[in-house]
């Protein structure tokens, strides 16, 4: 299990995610579309999210 805080990549966002790496990436992609207005999640952002994940 891993955890990710969106605020570690997008300052001011309090959303958190817990699960496997793939589960988190899927949830983050949906969150980025709905809450941050991104039509697509750039590869650079995926890399940042992966780097910011910590053991849960």
mmCIF file as gemmi writes it, N, C-alpha and C atoms, coordinates in Angstrom:
data_model
loop_
_atom_site.group_PDB
_atom_site.id
_atom_site.type_symbol
_atom_site.label_atom_id
_atom_site.label_alt_id
_atom_site.label_comp_id
_atom_site.label_asym_id
_atom_site.label_entity_id
_atom_site.label_seq_id
_atom_site.pdbx_PDB_ins_code
_atom_site.Cartn_x
_atom_site.Cartn_y
_atom_site.Cartn_z
_atom_site.occupancy
_atom_site.B_iso_or_equiv
_atom_site.pdbx_formal_charge
_atom_site.auth_seq_id
_atom_site.auth_asym_id
_atom_site.pdbx_PDB_model_num
ATOM 1 N N . UNK Axp A 1 ? 0.835 -1.178 0 1 0 ? 1 A 1
ATOM 2 C CA . UNK Axp A 1 ? 0 0 0 1 0 ? 1 A 1
ATOM 3 C C . UNK Axp A 1 ? 0.883 1.245 0 1 0 ? 1 A 1
ATOM 4 N N . UNK Axp A 2 ? 0.391 2.242 -0.73 1 0 ? 2 A 1
ATOM 5 C CA . UNK Axp A 2 ? 1.084 3.516 -0.806 1 0 ? 2 A 1
ATOM 6 C C . UNK Axp A 2 ? 0.089 4.638 -0.532 1 0 ? 2 A 1
ATOM 7 N N . UNK Axp A 3 ? 0.626 5.824 -0.309 1 0 ? 3 A 1
ATOM 8 C CA . UNK Axp A 3 ? -0.204 7.003 -0.079 1 0 ? 3 A 1
ATOM 9 C C . UNK Axp A 3 ? 0.364 8.158 -0.892 1 0 ? 3 A 1
ATOM 10 N N . UNK Axp A 4 ? -0.533 9.053 -1.279 1 0 ? 4 A 1
ATOM 11 C CA . UNK Axp A 4 ? -0.135 10.233 -2.047 1 0 ? 4 A 1
ATOM 12 C C . UNK Axp A 4 ? -1.003 11.4 -1.614 1 0 ? 4 A 1
ATOM 13 N N . UNK Axp A 5 ? -0.357 12.555 -1.397 1 0 ? 5 A 1
ATOM 14 C CA . UNK Axp A 5 ? -1.068 13.793 -1.085 1 0 ? 5 A 1
ATOM 15 C C . UNK Axp A 5 ? -0.956 14.71 -2.296 1 0 ? 5 A 1
ATOM 16 N N . UNK Axp A 6 ? -2.061 15.092 -2.873 1 0 ? 6 A 1
ATOM 17 C CA . UNK Axp A 6 ? -2.051 15.941 -4.058 1 0 ? 6 A 1
ATOM 18 C C . UNK Axp A 6 ? -1.32 17.25 -3.785 1 0 ? 6 A 1
ATOM 19 N N . UNK Axp A 7 ? -1.429 17.755 -2.58 1 0 ? 7 A 1
ATOM 20 C CA . UNK Axp A 7 ? -0.77 18.995 -2.215 1 0 ? 7 A 1
ATOM 21 C C . UNK Axp A 7 ? 0.744 18.948 -2.337 1 0 ? 7 A 1
ATOM 22 N N . UNK Axp A 8 ? 1.32 17.755 -2.385 1 0 ? 8 A 1
ATOM 23 C CA . UNK Axp A 8 ? 2.759 17.628 -2.59 1 0 ? 8 A 1
ATOM 24 C C . UNK Axp A 8 ? 3.151 17.99 -4.018 1 0 ? 8 A 1
ATOM 25 N N . UNK Axp A 9 ? 2.177 17.965 -4.925 1 0 ? 9 A 1
ATOM 26 C CA . UNK Axp A 9 ? 2.424 18.293 -6.335 1 0 ? 9 A 1
ATOM 27 C C . UNK Axp A 9 ? 1.679 19.563 -6.73 1 0 ? 9 A 1
ATOM 28 N N . UNK Axp A 10 ? 0.453 19.734 -6.206 1 0 ? 10 A 1
ATOM 29 C CA . UNK Axp A 10 ? -0.367 20.911 -6.498 1 0 ? 10 A 1
ATOM 30 C C . UNK Axp A 10 ? -0.603 21.652 -5.182 1 0 ? 10 A 1
ATOM 31 N N . UNK Axp A 11 ? 0.181 22.689 -4.924 1 0 ? 11 A 1
ATOM 32 C CA . UNK Axp A 11 ? 0.042 23.41 -3.657 1 0 ? 11 A 1
ATOM 33 C C . UNK Axp A 11 ? -1.406 23.859 -3.403 1 0 ? 11 A 1
ATOM 34 N N . UNK Axp A 12 ? -1.846 23.628 -2.165 1 0 ? 12 A 1
ATOM 35 C CA . UNK Axp A 12 ? -3.182 24.054 -1.772 1 0 ? 12 A 1
ATOM 36 C C . UNK Axp A 12 ? -4.242 22.98 -1.886 1 0 ? 12 A 1
ATOM 37 N N . UNK Axp A 13 ? -3.942 21.873 -2.55 1 0 ? 13 A 1
ATOM 38 C CA . UNK Axp A 13 ? -4.923 20.795 -2.674 1 0 ? 13 A 1
ATOM 39 C C . UNK Axp A 13 ? -4.773 19.851 -1.486 1 0 ? 13 A 1
ATOM 40 N N . UNK Axp A 14 ? -5.877 19.563 -0.807 1 0 ? 14 A 1
ATOM 41 C CA . UNK Axp A 14 ? -5.842 18.738 0.395 1 0 ? 14 A 1
ATOM 42 C C . UNK Axp A 14 ? -6.223 17.28 0.135 1 0 ? 14 A 1
ATOM 43 N N . UNK Axp A 15 ? -6.476 16.903 -1.09 1 0 ? 15 A 1
ATOM 44 C CA . UNK Axp A 15 ? -6.937 15.547 -1.415 1 0 ? 15 A 1
ATOM 45 C C . UNK Axp A 15 ? -5.816 14.535 -1.19 1 0 ? 15 A 1
ATOM 46 N N . UNK Axp A 16 ? -6.156 13.397 -0.599 1 0 ? 16 A 1
ATOM 47 C CA . UNK Axp A 16 ? -5.194 12.324 -0.367 1 0 ? 16 A 1
ATOM 48 C C . UNK Axp A 16 ? -5.707 11.03 -0.989 1 0 ? 16 A 1
ATOM 49 N N . UNK Axp A 17 ? -4.792 10.137 -1.29 1 0 ? 17 A 1
ATOM 50 C CA . UNK Axp A 17 ? -5.111 8.861 -1.933 1 0 ? 17 A 1
ATOM 51 C C . UNK Axp A 17 ? -4.302 7.759 -1.265 1 0 ? 17 A 1
ATOM 52 N N . UNK Axp A 18 ? -4.91 6.585 -1.14 1 0 ? 18 A 1
ATOM 53 C CA . UNK Axp A 18 ? -4.233 5.415 -0.583 1 0 ? 18 A 1
ATOM 54 C C . UNK Axp A 18 ? -4.613 4.205 -1.411 1 0 ? 18 A 1
ATOM 55 N N . UNK Axp A 19 ? -3.639 3.349 -1.69 1 0 ? 19 A 1
ATOM 56 C CA . UNK Axp A 19 ? -3.897 2.128 -2.434 1 0 ? 19 A 1
ATOM 57 C C . UNK Axp A 19 ? -2.626 1.651 -3.104 1 0 ? 19 A 1
ATOM 58 N N . UNK Axp A 20 ? -2.788 0.788 -4.098 1 0 ? 20 A 1
ATOM 59 C CA . UNK Axp A 20 ? -1.634 0.371 -4.878 1 0 ? 20 A 1
ATOM 60 C C . UNK Axp A 20 ? -1.231 1.533 -5.778 1 0 ? 20 A 1
ATOM 61 N N . UNK Axp A 21 ? -0.042 1.452 -6.346 1 0 ? 21 A 1
ATOM 62 C CA . UNK Axp A 21 ? 0.408 2.519 -7.238 1 0 ? 21 A 1
ATOM 63 C C . UNK Axp A 21 ? -0.579 2.713 -8.388 1 0 ? 21 A 1
ATOM 64 N N . UNK Axp A 22 ? -1.027 1.626 -8.994 1 0 ? 22 A 1
ATOM 65 C CA . UNK Axp A 22 ? -1.97 1.735 -10.118 1 0 ? 22 A 1
ATOM 66 C C . UNK Axp A 22 ? -3.31 2.313 -9.689 1 0 ? 22 A 1
ATOM 67 N N . UNK Axp A 23 ? -3.791 1.929 -8.513 1 0 ? 23 A 1
ATOM 68 C CA . UNK Axp A 23 ? -5.054 2.483 -8.02 1 0 ? 23 A 1
ATOM 69 C C . UNK Axp A 23 ? -4.926 3.988 -7.792 1 0 ? 23 A 1
ATOM 70 N N . UNK Axp A 24 ? -3.829 4.383 -7.189 1 0 ? 24 A 1
ATOM 71 C CA . UNK Axp A 24 ? -3.619 5.809 -6.933 1 0 ? 24 A 1
ATOM 72 C C . UNK Axp A 24 ? -3.536 6.58 -8.239 1 0 ? 24 A 1
ATOM 73 N N . UNK Axp A 25 ? -2.782 6.078 -9.201 1 0 ? 25 A 1
ATOM 74 C CA . UNK Axp A 25 ? -2.653 6.777 -10.481 1 0 ? 25 A 1
ATOM 75 C C . UNK Axp A 25 ? -4.002 6.932 -11.177 1 0 ? 25 A 1
ATOM 76 N N . UNK Axp A 26 ? -4.841 5.91 -11.116 1 0 ? 26 A 1
ATOM 77 C CA . UNK Axp A 26 ? -6.175 5.993 -11.735 1 0 ? 26 A 1
ATOM 78 C C . UNK Axp A 26 ? -7.032 7.038 -11.024 1 0 ? 26 A 1
ATOM 79 N N . UNK Axp A 27 ? -7.001 7.04 -9.695 1 0 ? 27 A 1
ATOM 80 C CA . UNK Axp A 27 ? -7.787 8.013 -8.935 1 0 ? 27 A 1
ATOM 81 C C . UNK Axp A 27 ? -7.269 9.429 -9.137 1 0 ? 27 A 1
ATOM 82 N N . UNK Axp A 28 ? -5.955 9.577 -9.201 1 0 ? 28 A 1
ATOM 83 C CA . UNK Axp A 28 ? -5.363 10.897 -9.407 1 0 ? 28 A 1
ATOM 84 C C . UNK Axp A 28 ? -5.74 11.437 -10.785 1 0 ? 28 A 1
ATOM 85 N N . UNK Axp A 29 ? -5.748 10.581 -11.794 1 0 ? 29 A 1
ATOM 86 C CA . UNK Axp A 29 ? -6.124 11.018 -13.141 1 0 ? 29 A 1
ATOM 87 C C . UNK Axp A 29 ? -7.555 11.553 -13.143 1 0 ? 29 A 1
ATOM 88 N N . UNK Axp A 30 ? -8.463 10.85 -12.491 1 0 ? 30 A 1
ATOM 89 C CA . UNK Axp A 30 ? -9.853 11.301 -12.407 1 0 ? 30 A 1
ATOM 90 C C . UNK Axp A 30 ? -9.938 12.608 -11.613 1 0 ? 30 A 1
ATOM 91 N N . UNK Axp A 31 ? -9.233 12.681 -10.507 1 0 ? 31 A 1
ATOM 92 C CA . UNK Axp A 31 ? -9.207 13.889 -9.68 1 0 ? 31 A 1
ATOM 93 C C . UNK Axp A 31 ? -8.657 15.078 -10.474 1 0 ? 31 A 1
ATOM 94 N N . UNK Axp A 32 ? -7.595 14.857 -11.225 1 0 ? 32 A 1
ATOM 95 C CA . UNK Axp A 32 ? -6.983 15.933 -12.009 1 0 ? 32 A 1
ATOM 96 C C . UNK Axp A 32 ? -7.963 16.483 -13.045 1 0 ? 32 A 1
ATOM 97 N N . UNK Axp A 33 ? -8.737 15.596 -13.65 1 0 ? 33 A 1
ATOM 98 C CA . UNK Axp A 33 ? -9.736 16.032 -14.64 1 0 ? 33 A 1
ATOM 99 C C . UNK Axp A 33 ? -10.862 16.818 -13.972 1 0 ? 33 A 1
ATOM 100 N N . UNK Axp A 34 ? -11.423 16.261 -12.913 1 0 ? 34 A 1
ATOM 101 C CA . UNK Axp A 34 ? -12.601 16.86 -12.294 1 0 ? 34 A 1
ATOM 102 C C . UNK Axp A 34 ? -12.305 18.078 -11.423 1 0 ? 34 A 1
ATOM 103 N N . UNK Axp A 35 ? -11.219 18.019 -10.673 1 0 ? 35 A 1
ATOM 104 C CA . UNK Axp A 35 ? -10.964 19.082 -9.703 1 0 ? 35 A 1
ATOM 105 C C . UNK Axp A 35 ? -9.918 20.102 -10.141 1 0 ? 35 A 1
ATOM 106 N N . UNK Axp A 36 ? -9.06 19.713 -11.084 1 0 ? 36 A 1
ATOM 107 C CA . UNK Axp A 36 ? -8.012 20.631 -11.529 1 0 ? 36 A 1
ATOM 108 C C . UNK Axp A 36 ? -8.151 21.016 -12.996 1 0 ? 36 A 1
ATOM 109 N N . UNK Axp A 37 ? -9.179 20.489 -13.685 1 0 ? 37 A 1
ATOM 110 C CA . UNK Axp A 37 ? -9.474 20.897 -15.05 1 0 ? 37 A 1
ATOM 111 C C . UNK Axp A 37 ? -8.505 20.409 -16.111 1 0 ? 37 A 1
ATOM 112 N N . UNK Axp A 38 ? -7.754 19.347 -15.819 1 0 ? 38 A 1
ATOM 113 C CA . UNK Axp A 38 ? -6.836 18.816 -16.821 1 0 ? 38 A 1
ATOM 114 C C . UNK Axp A 38 ? -7.566 17.824 -17.729 1 0 ? 38 A 1
ATOM 115 N N . UNK Axp A 39 ? -7.546 18.064 -19.03 1 0 ? 39 A 1
ATOM 116 C CA . UNK Axp A 39 ? -8.175 17.143 -19.98 1 0 ? 39 A 1
ATOM 117 C C . UNK Axp A 39 ? -7.383 15.842 -20.05 1 0 ? 39 A 1
ATOM 118 N N . UNK Axp A 40 ? -6.064 15.953 -19.986 1 0 ? 40 A 1
ATOM 119 C CA . UNK Axp A 40 ? -5.181 14.788 -19.987 1 0 ? 40 A 1
ATOM 120 C C . UNK Axp A 40 ? -4.112 14.996 -18.93 1 0 ? 40 A 1
ATOM 121 N N . UNK Axp A 41 ? -3.631 13.908 -18.38 1 0 ? 41 A 1
ATOM 122 C CA . UNK Axp A 41 ? -2.587 13.987 -17.365 1 0 ? 41 A 1
ATOM 123 C C . UNK Axp A 41 ? -1.236 13.819 -18.077 1 0 ? 41 A 1
ATOM 124 N N . UNK Axp A 42 ? -0.423 14.869 -18.078 1 0 ? 42 A 1
ATOM 125 C CA . UNK Axp A 42 ? 0.875 14.787 -18.752 1 0 ? 42 A 1
ATOM 126 C C . UNK Axp A 42 ? 1.812 13.774 -18.081 1 0 ? 42 A 1
ATOM 127 N N . UNK Axp A 43 ? 2.697 13.189 -18.867 1 0 ? 43 A 1
ATOM 128 C CA . UNK Axp A 43 ? 3.657 12.215 -18.329 1 0 ? 43 A 1
ATOM 129 C C . UNK Axp A 43 ? 4.488 12.808 -17.197 1 0 ? 43 A 1
ATOM 130 N N . UNK Axp A 44 ? 4.836 14.07 -17.321 1 0 ? 44 A 1
ATOM 131 C CA . UNK Axp A 44 ? 5.64 14.722 -16.274 1 0 ? 44 A 1
ATOM 132 C C . UNK Axp A 44 ? 4.889 14.737 -14.942 1 0 ? 44 A 1
ATOM 133 N N . UNK Axp A 45 ? 3.577 14.918 -14.984 1 0 ? 45 A 1
ATOM 134 C CA . UNK Axp A 45 ? 2.781 14.911 -13.76 1 0 ? 45 A 1
ATOM 135 C C . UNK Axp A 45 ? 2.72 13.504 -13.165 1 0 ? 45 A 1
ATOM 136 N N . UNK Axp A 46 ? 2.578 12.496 -14.007 1 0 ? 46 A 1
ATOM 137 C CA . UNK Axp A 46 ? 2.58 11.105 -13.533 1 0 ? 46 A 1
ATOM 138 C C . UNK Axp A 46 ? 3.902 10.808 -12.826 1 0 ? 46 A 1
ATOM 139 N N . UNK Axp A 47 ? 4.992 11.28 -13.388 1 0 ? 47 A 1
ATOM 140 C CA . UNK Axp A 47 ? 6.305 11.082 -12.779 1 0 ? 47 A 1
ATOM 141 C C . UNK Axp A 47 ? 6.373 11.762 -11.413 1 0 ? 47 A 1
ATOM 142 N N . UNK Axp A 48 ? 5.839 12.973 -11.315 1 0 ? 48 A 1
ATOM 143 C CA . UNK Axp A 48 ? 5.827 13.693 -10.03 1 0 ? 48 A 1
ATOM 144 C C . UNK Axp A 48 ? 4.995 12.942 -9.003 1 0 ? 48 A 1
ATOM 145 N N . UNK Axp A 49 ? 3.836 12.432 -9.427 1 0 ? 49 A 1
ATOM 146 C CA . UNK Axp A 49 ? 2.957 11.697 -8.502 1 0 ? 49 A 1
ATOM 147 C C . UNK Axp A 49 ? 3.68 10.449 -8.013 1 0 ? 49 A 1
ATOM 148 N N . UNK Axp A 50 ? 4.262 9.702 -8.92 1 0 ? 50 A 1
ATOM 149 C CA . UNK Axp A 50 ? 4.995 8.481 -8.51 1 0 ? 50 A 1
ATOM 150 C C . UNK Axp A 50 ? 6.099 8.812 -7.508 1 0 ? 50 A 1
ATOM 151 N N . UNK Axp A 51 ? 6.816 9.889 -7.754 1 0 ? 51 A 1
ATOM 152 C CA . UNK Axp A 51 ? 7.92 10.285 -6.875 1 0 ? 51 A 1
ATOM 153 C C . UNK Axp A 51 ? 7.429 10.711 -5.488 1 0 ? 51 A 1
ATOM 154 N N . UNK Axp A 52 ? 6.219 11.219 -5.413 1 0 ? 52 A 1
ATOM 155 C CA . UNK Axp A 52 ? 5.681 11.72 -4.144 1 0 ? 52 A 1
ATOM 156 C C . UNK Axp A 52 ? 4.946 10.653 -3.336 1 0 ? 52 A 1
ATOM 157 N N . UNK Axp A 53 ? 4.77 9.466 -3.906 1 0 ? 53 A 1
ATOM 158 C CA . UNK Axp A 53 ? 4.093 8.396 -3.164 1 0 ? 53 A 1
ATOM 159 C C . UNK Axp A 53 ? 5.005 7.891 -2.052 1 0 ? 53 A 1
ATOM 160 N N . UNK Axp A 54 ? 4.378 7.57 -0.92 1 0 ? 54 A 1
ATOM 161 C CA . UNK Axp A 54 ? 5.112 7.046 0.238 1 0 ? 54 A 1
ATOM 162 C C . UNK Axp A 54 ? 4.41 5.771 0.73 1 0 ? 54 A 1
ATOM 163 N N . UNK Axp A 55 ? 5.108 4.921 1.454 1 0 ? 55 A 1
ATOM 164 C CA . UNK Axp A 55 ? 4.446 3.745 2.017 1 0 ? 55 A 1
ATOM 165 C C . UNK Axp A 55 ? 3.31 4.166 2.938 1 0 ? 55 A 1
ATOM 166 N N . UNK Axp A 56 ? 2.204 3.452 2.853 1 0 ? 56 A 1
ATOM 167 C CA . UNK Axp A 56 ? 1.038 3.793 3.69 1 0 ? 56 A 1
ATOM 168 C C . UNK Axp A 56 ? 1.057 2.989 4.978 1 0 ? 56 A 1
